[in-house]
Amino acid sequence: MKLGIDLGGTKIEIIALDDEGGELLRRRVPTPQDDYSGTLRAIADLVHQAEAALGQAGTVGIGTPGAISRSTGLLKNSNSVHLNGQPIVHDLESLLQRKLRISNDANCFALSEATDGAAAGAAVVFGVIVGTGTGAGIVVNGHILTGANGIAGEWGHNPLPWPEGAELPGPACYCGQHGCIETFLSGPGMSADHQRVSGKKLDAATIAARAAGGDAACELTLQRYENRLARSLAHVINILDPDVIVLGGGMSNIERLYQNVPGIWGRYVFSDRVDTRLVRNQFGDSSGVRGAAWLWE
């Protein structure tokens, strides 16, 4: 039995999978806010309760925002800032009395979709989460690629490729740079772009819905978004050349992206044809927790 934990900013979810990926149990609890020790206890309680309910022990994998520093062993880059600088692996292994595996939530998303999701069987998978932020994970032959610095797939904090004049220098990003992909392609990024051009403040879901209903300004915003997404993914294809790109997060629900973006990215890919497939995730917001369980596969 494989147990996966998805440690989010508002909820902690556990899933139990059998060896074929069948779901045995799923539970979730609110994340204790700004409480590191409370978060550890909540995770341990979920594991103990799941094992008691199922009558067996399992391996434990955890998906978390941020990554484990190669130099210190402490968590870094988490948007749940109270977790940063904490020895979360050591502390949880002490609580649970076993080894565990931990990875970035975007890596877990990519692993889930590459194992038995929308990209099952593909050799190289780029799993993108576009929602309140923009992140990604890379899976090669069933294994997460983490990289020398533990940041492989941090696609959102590269500059928007082939920028046009009006896109420079680009919006300020919390990372300290300007014009990061995340500032354009996240949900808030689309909303901010629409407001800059039209003067109206709408969220991304409303913009997509109004574009479908014939709103001209919203349609233009969505076209700009599609072109920027195509350029950004073409950059990935030129470097990584994945078999499949899987979209997750709230922006992945915009159905027209899957036809329109591949129709654009060929202008920027350094090849006479592009065989990379752009697909929607299979498991939705369950991909992260499933991928955490698959860390032991």
For each residue, the residues with C-beta under 8 A, 3 or more apart:
1: 16 17 18 24 54 56 57 58 59
2: 16 17 18 19 58 59 61 293 294 296 297
3: 14 15 16 47 50 51 58 59 60 61 293
4: 14 15 16 17 60 61 62 63 108 289 290 291 292 293 294 295
5: 12 13 14 43 46 47 60 61 62 63 289 292
6: 11 12 13 14 15 63 105 108 288 289 292
7: 12 31 39 43 62 63 64 65 80 105
8: 11 12 13 31 65 105 288
9: 31 65 79 80
10: 30 31
11: 6 8 28 29 30 31
12: 5 6 7 8 28 29 30 31 39 42 43 46
13: 5 6 8 26 27 28 289
14: 3 4 5 6 25 26 27 28 46 47 50 289
15: 3 4 6 23 25 26 286 289 290 292 293
16: 1 2 3 4 23 24 25 26 50 54 58 293
17: 1 2 4 21 22 23 24 290 293 294
18: 1 2 21 22 24
19: 2
20:
21: 17 18 115 116 290
22: 17 18
23: 15 16 17 26
24: 1 16 17 18 54
25: 14 15 16 50 53 54
26: 13 14 15 16 23 289
27: 13 14 46 49 50
28: 11 12 13 14
29: 11 12 42 45 46
30: 10 11 12
31: 7 8 9 10 11 12 39 42 80
32: 35 38 39 42
33:
34: 82
35: 32 38 39 82
36: 39 40 82 83 86
37: 40 41
38: 32 35 41 42
39: 7 12 31 32 35 36 42 43 83
40: 36 37 43 44 88 91 92 95
41: 37 38 44 45 95
42: 12 29 31 32 38 39 45 46
43: 5 7 12 39 40 46 47 62 92 95
44: 40 41 47 48 92 95 96
45: 29 41 42 48 49
46: 5 12 14 27 29 42 43 49 50
47: 3 5 14 43 44 50 51 60 96
48: 44 45 51 52
49: 27 45 46 52 53
50: 3 14 16 25 27 46 47 53 54 58
51: 3 47 48 54 55 56 57 58
52: 48 49 55
53: 25 49 50
54: 1 16 24 25 50 51 58
55: 51 52
56: 1 51
57: 1 51
58: 1 2 3 16 50 51 54
59: 1 2 3 100 101 296
60: 3 4 5 47 96 98 100 101
61: 2 3 4 5 100 101 102 103 108 291 292 293 294 295 296
62: 4 5 7 43 92 100 101 102 103 292 295
63: 4 5 6 7 102 103 104 105 107 108 109 288 289 291 292
64: 7 75 78 83 88 102 103 104 105
65: 7 8 9 77 78 79 80 83 104 105
66: 75 76 77 78 79 80 83 84 104
67: 75 76 77 103 104 146 150 151
68: 73 74 75 76 88 89 102 150
69: 72 73 74 75 76 150
70: 148 149 150
71:
72: 69 76
73: 68 69 87 89 90
74: 68 69 84 85 86 87 88
75: 64 66 67 68 69 78 83 84 85 86 88
76: 66 67 68 69 72 84 85
77: 65 66 67 84 151
78: 64 65 66 75 81 83 84
79: 9 65 66 133
80: 7 9 31 65 66 83
81: 78 84
82: 34 35 36 86
83: 36 39 64 65 66 75 78 80 86 88
84: 66 74 75 76 77 78 81
85: 74 75 76
86: 36 74 75 82 83 91
87: 73 74 90 91
88: 40 64 68 74 75 83 91 92 102
89: 68 73 92 93 100 102
90: 73 87 93 94
91: 40 86 87 88 94 95
92: 40 43 44 62 88 89 95 96 100
93: 89 90 96 97 98 99 100
94: 90 91 97
95: 40 41 43 44 91 92
96: 44 47 60 92 93 100
97: 93 94
98: 60 93
99: 93
100: 59 60 61 62 89 92 93 96
101: 59 60 61 62 295 296
102: 61 62 63 64 68 88 89 295
103: 61 62 63 64 67 107 108 111 144 146 291 292 295
104: 63 64 65 66 67 107 108 135 137 153
105: 6 7 8 63 64 65 108 109 129 135 288
106: 109 110 127 128 129 135 136 137 153
107: 63 103 104 110 111 127 137 138 139 144 146 153 291
108: 4 6 61 63 103 104 105 111 112 137 287 288 289 290 291 292 294 295
109: 63 105 106 112 113 127 129 137 246 248 281 287 288 291
110: 106 107 113 114 125 126 127 136 137 138 139 144 153 246 291
111: 103 107 108 114 115 127 137 139 144 291 294 295
112: 108 109 115 116 117 283 286 287 288 290 291 294
113: 109 110 117 118 119 120 125 127 246 248 281 282 283 287 291
114: 110 111 117 119 120 122 125 127 139 142 244 246
115: 21 111 112 120 142 290 291 294 297
116: 21 112 120 290
117: 112 113 114 120 246 281 282 283 287 290
118: 113 244 246 279 280 281 282
119: 113 114 122 125 127 139 243 244 246 279
120: 113 114 115 116 117
121:
122: 114 119 125 242 243 244
123: 140 141 243
124: 138 139 140 141 240 241 242 243 244
125: 110 113 114 119 122 138 139 140 242 243 244 245 246
126: 110 136 137 138 153 236 240 242 244 245 246
127: 106 107 109 110 111 113 114 119 136 137 138 139 153 245 246 248 281 287
128: 106 134 135 136 155 233 245 246 247 248 249
129: 105 106 109 133 134 135 136 248 249
130: 134 185 186 187 229 247 248 249 250 251 252
131: 134 186 187 248 249 250 251
132: 186 187 188 249 250
133: 79 129 156 182 186
134: 128 129 130 131 155 156 181 182 185 186 189
135: 104 105 106 128 129 153 154 155 156
136: 106 110 126 127 128 129 153 154 155 156 236
137: 104 106 107 108 109 110 111 126 127 144 152 153
138: 107 110 124 125 126 127 144 145 152 153 240 242
139: 107 110 111 114 119 124 125 127 142 143 144 145
140: 123 124 125 143 145
141: 123 124
142: 114 115 139 297
143: 139 140
144: 103 107 110 111 137 138 139 295
145: 138 139 140 152 153
146: 67 103 107 150 152
147: 150 151 152
148: 70
149: 70
150: 67 68 69 70 146 147
151: 67 77 147 154
152: 137 138 145 146 147
153: 104 106 107 110 126 127 135 136 137 138 145
154: 135 136 151 157 158
155: 128 134 135 136 158 181 232 236
156: 133 134 135 136 180 181 182 185 186
157: 154 173 175 177 180 181 182
158: 154 155 161 180 181 235
159: 163 170 177 179 180 181
160: 163 167 170 179 180 181 184 228 231 232
161: 158 231 232 234 235 268
162: 231 268
163: 159 160 167 168 170 179
164: 167 168
165: 168
166:
167: 160 163 164 170 179 184 228
168: 163 164 165 179
169: 178 179
170: 159 160 163 167 178 179 180 183 184
171: 178 179 183 184 189 192
172: 178 183
173: 157 176 177 178 179 180 182 183
174:
175: 157 180
176: 173
177: 157 159 173 180
178: 169 170 171 172 173 183
179: 159 160 163 167 168 169 170 171 173 183 184
180: 156 157 158 159 160 170 173 175 177 183 184
181: 134 155 156 157 158 159 160 184 185 228 232
182: 133 134 156 157 173 185 186 189
183: 170 171 172 173 178 179 180 186 189 192
184: 160 167 170 171 179 180 181 189 190 193 225 228 232
185: 130 134 156 181 182 189 190 225 228 229 232 251
186: 130 131 132 133 134 156 182 183 189 190 251
187: 130 131 132 190 191 203 204 205 249 250 251
188: 132 191 192 204
189: 134 171 182 183 184 185 186 192 193
190: 184 185 186 187 193 194 204 207 221 225 251
191: 187 188 194 195 201 202 203 204 207
192: 171 183 188 189 195 196
193: 184 189 190 196 197 221 224 225
194: 190 191 197 198 200 201 202 207 217 218 221
195: 191 192 198 199 200 201 202
196: 192 193
197: 193 194 217 220 221 224
198: 194 195 217 221
199: 195
200: 194 195 217
201: 191 194 195
202: 191 194 195 206 207 210 218
203: 187 191 206 207
204: 187 188 190 191 207 208 250 251
205: 187 208 209 250 253
206: 202 203 209 210 218
207: 190 191 194 202 203 204 210 211 218 221 222
208: 204 205 211 212 218 222 253 254
209: 205 206 212 213
210: 202 206 207 213 215 218
211: 207 208 214 215 218 219 221 222
212: 208 209
213: 209 210
214: 211 219
215: 210 211 218 219
216: 219 220
217: 194 197 198 200 220 221
218: 194 202 206 207 208 210 211 215 221 222
219: 211 214 215 216 222 223
220: 197 216 217 223 224
221: 190 193 194 197 198 207 211 217 218 224 225
222: 207 208 211 218 219 225 226 254 256
223: 219 220 226 227
224: 193 197 220 221 227 228
225: 184 185 190 193 221 222 228 229
226: 222 223 229 230 256 257 260 261 264
227: 223 224 230 231 264
228: 160 167 181 184 185 224 225 231 232
229: 130 185 225 226 232 233 257 261
230: 226 227 233 234 260 261 262 264 265 267 268
231: 160 161 162 227 228 234 235 264 265 268
232: 155 160 161 181 184 185 228 229 235 236
233: 128 229 230 236 237 245 261 265 278
234: 161 230 231 237 238 265 267 268 269
235: 158 161 231 232 238 239 268
236: 126 136 155 232 233 239 240 242 245
237: 233 234 240 241 242 245 265 269 271 274 276
238: 234 235 241 268 269 270
239: 235 236
240: 124 126 138 236 237
241: 124 237 238 276
242: 122 124 125 126 138 236 237 245 276
243: 119 122 123 124 125 275 276 277
244: 114 118 119 122 124 125 126 276 277 278 279
245: 125 126 127 128 233 236 237 242 276 277 278 279
246: 109 110 113 114 117 118 119 125 126 127 128 279 280 281
247: 128 130 251 252 257 258 278 279 280 281
248: 109 113 127 128 129 130 131 252 281 284 287
249: 128 129 130 131 132 187 252
250: 130 131 132 187 204 205 253
251: 130 131 185 186 187 190 204 247 254 257
252: 130 247 248 249 257 280 281
253: 205 208 250
254: 208 222 251 257
255: 258 280
256: 222 226 259 260
257: 226 229 247 251 252 254 260 261 278
258: 247 255 261 262 278 279 280
259: 256 262 263
260: 226 230 256 257 263 264
261: 226 229 230 233 257 258 264 265 278
262: 230 258 259 265 266 274 276 278
263: 259 260 266
264: 226 227 230 231 260 261 267 268
265: 230 231 233 234 237 261 262 268 269 274
266: 262 263 269 273 274
267: 230 234 264
268: 161 162 230 231 234 235 238 264 265
269: 234 237 238 265 266 274
270: 238
271: 237 274
272:
273: 266
274: 237 262 265 266 269 271
275: 243
276: 237 241 242 243 244 245 262
277: 243 244 245
278: 233 244 245 247 257 258 261 262
279: 118 119 244 245 246 247 258
280: 118 246 247 252 255 258
281: 109 113 117 118 127 246 247 248 252 284 287
282: 113 117 118 287
283: 112 113 117 286 287 290
284: 248 281 287
285: 288
286: 15 112 283 289 290
287: 108 109 112 113 117 127 248 281 282 283 284 290 291
288: 6 8 63 105 108 109 112 285 291 292
289: 4 5 6 13 14 15 26 63 108 286 292 293
290: 4 15 17 21 108 112 115 116 117 283 286 287 293 294
291: 4 61 63 103 107 108 109 110 111 112 113 115 287 288 294 295
292: 4 5 6 15 61 62 63 103 108 288 289 295
293: 2 3 4 15 16 17 61 289 290 296
294: 2 4 17 61 108 111 112 115 290 291 297
295: 4 61 62 101 102 103 108 111 144 291 292
296: 2 59 61 101 293
297: 2 115 142 294
